[in-house]
Amino acid sequence: MGDIVVKEDKGDREMKHTELPWKLYQEKFRPEISDKVVVEIQDANGSAIIPWGAFDAANQPKKERMGNYRLIVRACNCHYQLLEALQATRGQWIHSVNADKCLQAIAKATE
């Protein structure tokens, strides 16, 4: 699968995302003395993509935060398959009432 390449606003330097799949990691932090849980988004090798510290200041309730983390991981991991399926079935939907929405989704996913 290809990489999403993003142009930064300040200059022409290209950025590539971390290789997929990503996973949600949760583990108690020093369970013998604390009830805190480490929550990170990690790459397939267990390296933090979004480290634990980035989640500490989240203002949402815990269930909502965890739902958001899971959504990020699922969306990233299935992005290419969904884009490929949408592009592969273009002939089936191009003349439908939803064609504009599909074309906009492809454009947004590849910008």
Secondary structure, DSSP 8 states (H G I E B T S, - for coil): ----EEE-SSSS-EEE---S--EEEEEESSTTT---EEEEEE-TTS-EEE-GGGGTT--S-HHHHHHHHHHHHHHHHHHHHHHHHHHHTHHHHTTSTTHHHHHHHHHHHH-
